[in-house]
Amino acid sequence: MGIMRALVAGICFYVVVLGVLRTTAAYIDEDESNLGYVPEDLLSEERINNLFSSWQIRHGKSYVDEPEKLHRMKVFKDNLFYIHAHNSKDSSFKMGLNEFSDLTFEEFSDTMLMKKWDEEEEIDLIDRNLSPRIIRYGDDGAMQRGSPAPAIDWRKKGVVNPIRSQGQCGSCWAFSAIAAVESINAIRTGQLYDLSEQELVDCLTYMGCKGCDGGKVDSAFTFIAKDNKGIDSEEDYPYVAQQAASCDIQKRNNRLVTIDDYAYVTKNSSRALMLAVAQQPVVVYMHASKDFKSYASGIYNGNCSGDHLNHAVVVVGYSTTTKGVPYWIVRNSWATTWGESGYVLMKQTGEDNPGVCGMLRFSVYPIKNGTHDSGDGRKDE
């Protein structure tokens, strides 16, 4: 019986190796620099083990004991073969190894994504723009006329900070809200500051916000514009990737930047989002899936659902490939080792649909009218 099992295992591995050999030729002309592996790494257990060791060193991974290391190695191997199976197909994007490659998707979801809202909260989120709140872009908005610029990248205009990492905390809502506020403040004042995500995680514990378990970006904008009338700096109230037992009131009262309000973008419309992004970076909610977890490069149109929005990101621009494929330039908060130096290019899908991974279902951005930074008793001009 033991001999038979060994024989079957050997045959299975041989089949996998043949598959790798057949697809290696297709990779010769591809840019593999950010995939974290080459197809030859899958040709033997020894090479996979060596790859795992080098990956550990690169990402500073260590484990409590040998059983845990062996378990993580198995998860890593499963993810590696899943990634390579995708890369062997004709696809507009590549997947690669990153700091999350020793996690199952369930583990990744528990630590990095927002927890699923109940049905009432989900309906409330998606239907926010049916309320009287301002909608400035789209057929039902006040700024629907005209055509957006053919392309824009706010990073090139010096109003987008370097990519940061949310760590093992579902605080993407805070990171995306802060990134959008940093950018609109820089557009209006010429000053690009690092603002505090931690203040939102610690101090905004109402209006649907739950620290590392997720939150609502429009609630974050309400907190900054109305409740607190400003937000502190990252330097004064630094990020620690966990929610404190209580809000630091002294730091909360330090207000470096404020905004006036926020507004929504008409849902299910690429044109409306383009009109908005042409003016400033815009926050969108999306569904981050198993494929998205391992995104490395290219135009993402992966296997995902628009029904469950579990992640918040910031659209900082849009453009078109040399082959005429339109895409969004999207800022993530998973460090620069993920994706294209922390960014993902997501395919545009036109009108009257929820977009790739539901990213057109809910879009929101901060409003700042004046040219002063602070909310500490000063009025914007």
Secondary structure in CASP SS format (residue, H / E / C, confidence):
PFRMAT SS
TARGET T0000
AUTHOR 0000-0000-0000
METHOD secondary structure of the structure
MODEL  1
M C 1.00
G H 1.00
I H 1.00
M H 1.00
R H 1.00
A H 1.00
L H 1.00
V H 1.00
A H 1.00
G H 1.00
I H 1.00
C H 1.00
F H 1.00
Y H 1.00
V H 1.00
V H 1.00
V H 1.00
L H 1.00
G H 1.00
V H 1.00
L H 1.00
R H 1.00
T H 1.00
T H 1.00
A H 1.00
A H 1.00
Y H 1.00
I C 1.00
D C 1.00
E C 1.00
D C 1.00
E C 1.00
S C 1.00
N C 1.00
L C 1.00
G C 1.00
Y C 1.00
V C 1.00
P H 1.00
E H 1.00
D H 1.00
L H 1.00
L C 1.00
S C 1.00
E H 1.00
E H 1.00
R H 1.00
I H 1.00
N H 1.00
N H 1.00
L H 1.00
F H 1.00
S H 1.00
S H 1.00
W H 1.00
Q H 1.00
I H 1.00
R H 1.00
H H 1.00
G C 1.00
K C 1.00
S C 1.00
Y C 1.00
V C 1.00
D C 1.00
E H 1.00
P H 1.00
E H 1.00
K H 1.00
L H 1.00
H H 1.00
R H 1.00
M H 1.00
K H 1.00
V H 1.00
F H 1.00
K H 1.00
D H 1.00
N H 1.00
L H 1.00
F H 1.00
Y H 1.00
I H 1.00
H H 1.00
A H 1.00
H H 1.00
N H 1.00
S C 1.00
K C 1.00
D C 1.00
S C 1.00
S C 1.00
F E 1.00
K E 1.00
M E 1.00
G C 1.00
L C 1.00
N C 1.00
E C 1.00
F C 1.00
S C 1.00
D C 1.00
L C 1.00
T C 1.00
F H 1.00
E H 1.00
E H 1.00
F H 1.00
S H 1.00
D H 1.00
T H 1.00
M H 1.00
L C 1.00
M C 1.00
K C 1.00
K C 1.00
W C 1.00
D C 1.00
E H 1.00
E H 1.00
E H 1.00
E H 1.00
I H 1.00
D H 1.00
L H 1.00
I H 1.00
D C 1.00
R H 1.00
N H 1.00
L H 1.00
S C 1.00
P C 1.00
R C 1.00
I C 1.00
I E 1.00
R E 1.00
Y E 1.00
G C 1.00
D C 1.00
D C 1.00
G C 1.00
A C 1.00
M C 1.00
Q C 1.00
R C 1.00
G C 1.00
S C 1.00
P C 1.00
A C 1.00
P C 1.00
A C 1.00
I E 1.00
D E 1.00
W H 1.00
R H 1.00
K H 1.00
K H 1.00
G C 1.00
V C 1.00
V C 1.00
N C 1.00
P C 1.00
I C 1.00
R C 1.00
S E 1.00
Q C 1.00
G C 1.00
Q C 1.00
C C 1.00
G C 1.00
S C 1.00
C H 1.00
W H 1.00
A H 1.00
F H 1.00
S H 1.00
A H 1.00
I H 1.00
A H 1.00
A H 1.00
V H 1.00
E H 1.00
S H 1.00
I H 1.00
N H 1.00
A H 1.00
I H 1.00
R H 1.00
T H 1.00
G C 1.00
Q C 1.00
L C 1.00
Y C 1.00
D C 1.00
L E 1.00
S C 1.00
E H 1.00
Q H 1.00
E H 1.00
L H 1.00
V H 1.00
D H 1.00
C H 1.00
L C 1.00
T C 1.00
Y C 1.00
M C 1.00
G C 1.00
C C 1.00
K C 1.00
G H 1.00
C H 1.00
D H 1.00
G C 1.00
G C 1.00
K C 1.00
V H 1.00
D H 1.00
S H 1.00
A H 1.00
F H 1.00
T H 1.00
F H 1.00
I H 1.00
A H 1.00
K H 1.00
D H 1.00
N C 1.00
K C 1.00
G C 1.00
I E 1.00
D C 1.00
S E 1.00
E C 1.00
E C 1.00
D C 1.00
Y C 1.00
P C 1.00
Y C 1.00
V C 1.00
A C 1.00
Q C 1.00
Q C 1.00
A C 1.00
A C 1.00
S C 1.00
C C 1.00
D C 1.00
I H 1.00
Q H 1.00
K H 1.00
R H 1.00
N C 1.00
N C 1.00
R C 1.00
L C 1.00
V E 1.00
T C 1.00
I C 1.00
D C 1.00
D E 1.00
Y E 1.00
A E 1.00
Y E 1.00
V E 1.00
T C 1.00
K C 1.00
N C 1.00
S E 1.00
S H 1.00
R H 1.00
A H 1.00
L H 1.00
M H 1.00
L H 1.00
A H 1.00
V H 1.00
A C 1.00
Q C 1.00
Q C 1.00
P C 1.00
V E 1.00
V E 1.00
V E 1.00
Y E 1.00
M E 1.00
H C 1.00
A C 1.00
S C 1.00
K H 1.00
D H 1.00
F H 1.00
K H 1.00
S C 1.00
Y E 1.00
A E 1.00
S E 1.00
G E 1.00
I E 1.00
Y E 1.00
N C 1.00
G C 1.00
N C 1.00
C C 1.00
S C 1.00
G C 1.00
D C 1.00
H C 1.00
L C 1.00
N C 1.00
H E 1.00
A E 1.00
V E 1.00
V E 1.00
V E 1.00
V E 1.00
G E 1.00
Y E 1.00
S E 1.00
T E 1.00
T C 1.00
T C 1.00
K C 1.00
G C 1.00
V C 1.00
P E 1.00
Y E 1.00
W E 1.00
I E 1.00
V E 1.00
R E 1.00
N C 1.00
S C 1.00
W E 1.00
A C 1.00
T C 1.00
T C 1.00
W C 1.00
G C 1.00
E E 1.00
S C 1.00
G C 1.00
Y E 1.00
V E 1.00
L E 1.00
M E 1.00
K E 1.00
Q C 1.00
T C 1.00
G C 1.00
E E 1.00
D C 1.00
N C 1.00
P C 1.00
G C 1.00
V H 1.00
C H 1.00
G H 1.00
M C 1.00
L C 1.00
R C 1.00
F C 1.00
S E 1.00
V E 1.00
Y E 1.00
P E 1.00
I E 1.00
K C 1.00
N C 1.00
G C 1.00
T C 1.00
H C 1.00
D C 1.00
S C 1.00
G C 1.00
D C 1.00
G C 1.00
R C 1.00
K C 1.00
D C 1.00
E C 1.00
END
